[in-house]
Amino acid sequence: MELRELTSFYHVARLRSVSKAANRLELGQPTVTTHLKKLEDEFGIMLFDRIKRPIQLTSDGRIFLELITPIVSSVDSLKTHMDYSERRGSFVVGAYPDLIMHHLPNPIRAFWKDYPDVRLKLVARSYSSLIQLVKSGEVDLAICTAPAAEDTTLEFHKLFEYNIVMMTPPGHELLSRPSVLLEDAAPWPLILAGPESLTRKRVESALREQSVNYEVVLEMDNTELIKQYVELGMGIAIGSDFTLHPDDHDKLGVIRMDHIFPAADIGICTLKGKFVGRAVRNFIDTLNIELEGFHPEVSDWNLSPRGR
């Protein structure tokens, strides 16, 4: 006995017609007839008096209908509830502040066009905090850098790659060099993201490995403020190229650092094994459409070439 067979019987009994039930269920009439025959064979009873028109339930059929009605009704209720969850659910998304400011408005706008009643909460955090929020279940998904490969508790779906770049005030002398190494940055104060930033950790690890002396004069997780203070001449910054936008073009110089730092991935991080509702899955589909393959348009900056 299968649920679809019970559903076919229920609708035939209610509509007193195999053809009408088939239309309601969007099935072929022979399929519905087969479902009825399987139920009758399995239980050894006749469910319908097929001689009379319209067809009528037998006494066994009436008892069978009474017994299976709560089952079919519960399934219909479940389907309605799941559709409600899709159309009116709520979930929490964590992401880097810059992603929330510049990259998520379009996906959210597109998502709300199809699902205007879904409630979405955004949480802006740095990498380490986002990973902990995913693991604790406080966010349903995080949009961040890929977690460590050895962390088997998380799942990751790549959206796009990013590179680490150096940002300087316009006209800075480093911009005229054929290539720039980390030690070349030593004479200038550094502006970096906060200590929990994965990019910050990568940069400081490379500086220590190369025994480069450096001074951090400003640290914060707000990239827009970092760029403002670079423009003011307070120091040079090392950060991610996905934080660059067309409005920055005349305010900053940009130097490629991909000869030192390999590209990394931004994507969707979720807790492995956690149930993901339909509203969340729909939002993930929207992110894939809107952000997959994104790359910042920095090709027309006066970039220093990679390597020496």
C-alpha positions in Angstrom: 0.0 0.0 0.0 1.3 3.4 -1.0 0.2 6.9 -0.1 -0.6 7.7 -3.7 -3.0 4.8 -3.9 -4.8 6.0 -0.8 -5.0 9.5 -2.3 -6.5 8.1 -5.5 -9.1 6.2 -3.6 -10.0 9.2 -1.4 -10.6 11.5 -4.4 -12.5 8.8 -6.3 -14.7 8.3 -3.3 -15.3 12.0 -2.8 -15.9 12.8 -6.4 -17.7 9.5 -7.3 -15.8 9.4 -10.5 -12.5 8.0 -11.7 -12.1 10.5 -14.5 -12.7 13.5 -12.2 -10.3 12.2 -9.6 -7.7 11.6 -12.3 -8.1 15.3 -13.5 -7.9 16.5 -9.9 -4.7 14.6 -9.3 -3.3 15.3 -12.7 -2.9 11.6 -13.4 -4.0 9.4 -16.2 -7.3 7.6 -15.7 -5.7 4.1 -16.1 -3.2 5.0 -13.3 -6.0 5.8 -10.9 -7.8 2.6 -11.8 -4.6 0.7 -11.2 -4.3 2.3 -7.7 -7.8 1.2 -6.8 -7.2 -2.4 -8.0 -4.0 -2.6 -6.0 -5.8 -1.6 -2.8 -8.6 -4.1 -3.4 -6.1 -6.9 -4.1 -4.0 -6.1 -1.0 -7.0 -6.0 1.4 -9.1 -8.6 -0.4 -12.2 -6.3 -0.6 -14.3 -4.5 -3.1 -14.2 -0.8 -2.6 -16.7 0.4 -5.2 -19.9 -0.9 -6.8 -18.9 -0.2 -10.4 -22.3 -1.3 -11.8 -24.2 1.8 -10.6 -23.6 5.2 -12.0 -22.1 7.3 -10.6 -20.0 4.7 -8.9 -20.7 4.1 -5.2 -18.8 2.8 -2.2 -19.5 -0.6 -0.9 -19.9 -1.1 2.8 -16.2 -2.1 3.0 -15.4 1.0 0.9 -17.2 3.3 3.4 -15.3 1.8 6.3 -12.0 2.1 4.4 -12.8 5.8 3.5 -13.5 6.6 7.2 -10.2 5.0 8.2 -7.9 6.6 5.6 -9.5 10.1 5.6 -7.4 11.4 8.6 -4.3 10.1 6.8 -5.0 11.9 3.5 -6.2 15.0 5.3 -3.0 15.2 7.3 -0.9 14.9 4.2 -2.9 17.7 2.5 -2.4 19.8 5.7 1.3 19.1 5.5 1.5 20.2 1.9 -0.3 23.4 2.8 2.0 24.0 5.8 5.1 23.5 3.6 3.8 26.0 1.1 3.1 28.4 3.9 6.7 27.9 5.1 7.9 28.6 1.5 5.8 31.8 1.2 5.8 33.1 4.8 8.8 31.5 6.5 11.7 33.3 8.2 15.4 32.6 8.4 18.7 34.3 9.3 21.6 35.0 7.0 25.1 35.9 8.2 27.6 37.6 5.9 30.6 40.0 5.9 29.6 43.6 6.3 30.8 44.5 2.8 28.8 41.7 1.3 25.7 42.9 3.1 26.3 46.5 2.0 27.1 46.0 -1.7 26.5 42.4 -2.8 23.2 41.3 -1.2 20.8 44.1 -2.0 20.2 42.7 -5.6 19.7 39.1 -4.5 17.4 40.1 -1.7 15.4 42.4 -4.1 15.1 39.5 -6.5 14.1 37.0 -3.8 11.4 39.3 -2.3 9.9 39.9 -5.8 8.9 36.2 -5.7 8.5 35.7 -1.9 7.4 39.1 -0.5 6.1 37.7 2.8 9.3 35.8 3.8 11.0 37.5 6.7 14.8 37.6 6.4 17.2 38.7 9.1 20.8 39.7 8.3 23.7 39.5 10.7 27.0 41.2 9.8 30.0 39.5 11.3 33.7 38.6 10.5 34.8 35.2 9.4 35.4 33.5 12.8 32.1 34.8 14.2 30.2 33.6 11.2 31.6 30.1 11.4 30.6 29.9 15.1 27.1 31.2 14.3 26.6 28.5 11.6 27.8 25.8 14.0 25.5 27.0 16.8 22.5 27.2 14.5 22.0 30.9 15.2 22.2 31.6 11.4 20.7 29.3 8.8 23.5 30.1 6.3 26.6 32.3 6.1 28.1 33.9 3.0 31.8 33.9 3.7 35.2 32.4 2.8 35.4 28.6 2.6 35.9 27.0 6.0 39.0 24.8 6.6 38.9 21.6 4.6 39.4 19.4 7.7 36.2 20.8 9.3 33.7 18.1 8.4 30.8 19.7 10.3 30.2 22.3 7.6 29.2 22.2 4.0 30.3 24.9 1.5 29.0 25.9 -2.0 31.3 28.3 -3.9 29.8 31.4 -5.4 32.9 33.3 -6.6 36.6 33.7 -6.2 38.4 36.7 -4.8 42.0 37.9 -4.5 44.0 39.9 -2.0 45.1 43.4 -3.1 46.9 46.3 -1.6 45.1 49.6 -1.5 46.9 52.9 -1.4 46.1 56.6 -1.7 46.0 57.9 -5.3 49.4 58.6 -6.8 51.3 56.5 -4.1 54.9 55.7 -5.1 54.2 51.9 -4.8 51.9 52.2 -7.8 54.8 53.0 -10.1 56.8 49.8 -9.2 56.6 46.9 -11.7 55.6 44.6 -8.8 55.3 44.9 -5.0 56.3 42.4 -2.3 55.3 42.4 1.3 58.5 43.9 2.5 57.9 46.9 0.2 55.0 47.8 2.4 57.1 47.9 5.6 57.8 51.7 5.5 54.1 52.6 5.6 51.6 52.1 8.4 49.1 49.3 7.7 45.3 49.5 7.9 43.8 46.0 8.3 40.5 44.3 9.2 39.9 43.2 12.7 41.7 40.2 14.3 38.9 37.7 13.5 39.1 38.5 9.7 40.5 35.5 7.7 42.2 37.9 5.3 43.9 39.7 8.2 45.2 36.3 9.5 46.5 35.4 6.1 48.3 38.7 5.7 49.9 38.7 9.2 51.0 35.1 8.8 52.7 36.0 5.5 54.3 39.1 7.1 55.7 37.0 10.0 56.9 34.2 7.7 58.9 36.8 5.7 60.1 38.6 8.8 58.6 41.9 7.7 58.3 44.5 10.4 55.0 46.3 10.3 52.8 48.7 12.2 49.0 48.5 12.3 47.6 52.0 12.8 43.9 51.2 12.3 41.9 47.9 12.4 38.2 47.6 11.8 35.8 45.3 10.0 34.1 48.1 8.1 35.8 48.2 4.7 34.2 51.4 3.7 35.8 53.2 6.6 39.1 51.5 5.9 39.0 52.8 2.3 38.3 56.3 3.6 41.3 56.3 5.8 43.5 55.0 3.1 42.3 57.8 0.9 43.2 60.3 3.7 46.7 59.0 3.7 46.7 57.4 7.1 48.3 54.2 5.7 48.0 51.5 3.1 45.5 48.6 3.4 45.7 45.0 2.4 42.3 43.4 1.8 40.0 41.6 -0.5 39.3 42.8 -4.1 35.6 42.0 -3.8 35.4 45.0 -1.5 36.3 47.3 -4.4 33.5 49.1 -6.2 33.3 51.6 -9.1 32.9 54.5 -6.7 36.4 53.8 -5.3 38.1 54.2 -8.7 39.2 57.8 -8.3 39.9 57.5 -4.5 42.3 54.5 -4.4 45.3 53.0 -6.0 45.2 49.2 -6.2 48.1 46.7 -6.4 47.7 43.1 -7.1 49.0 40.6 -4.6 48.0 37.4 -6.2 51.7 36.5 -6.7 51.9 36.2 -2.9 48.4 35.1 -1.9 46.4 32.5 -3.9 42.8 33.2 -4.7 40.2 32.1 -2.2 36.4 31.4 -2.4 33.3 33.2 -1.2 30.3 31.0 -0.9 27.4 29.6 1.1 28.3 27.9 4.4 25.8 25.7 6.2 25.8 23.2 9.0 26.1 19.6 7.6 22.9 17.6 8.4 20.8 20.6 9.4 17.3 20.7 7.9 17.1 23.5 5.4 13.6 24.7 4.8 12.1 25.6 1.4 12.4 29.3 2.0 16.1 29.0 2.7 16.6 26.7 -0.4 14.8 29.3 -2.5 17.1 32.0 -1.2 20.2 29.9 -2.0 18.9 29.4 -5.5 18.6 33.2 -5.8 22.2 33.7 -4.6 23.4 31.2 -7.2 21.7 33.1 -9.9 22.7 36.6 -8.8 26.3 36.0 -7.4 27.7 32.9 -8.9 30.9 33.7 -10.9 31.0 37.4 -9.7 34.3 39.1 -10.0 35.0 42.8 -9.2 35.6 45.0 -12.2 39.1 46.2 -11.3 40.7 45.7 -14.7 40.7 49.4 -15.5 42.5 50.3 -12.2 46.1 51.2 -12.6 47.2 47.8 -11.2 50.7 46.7 -10.7 51.4 43.5 -12.6 51.9 40.2 -10.7 55.3 38.9 -9.8 58.8 40.0 -10.5 
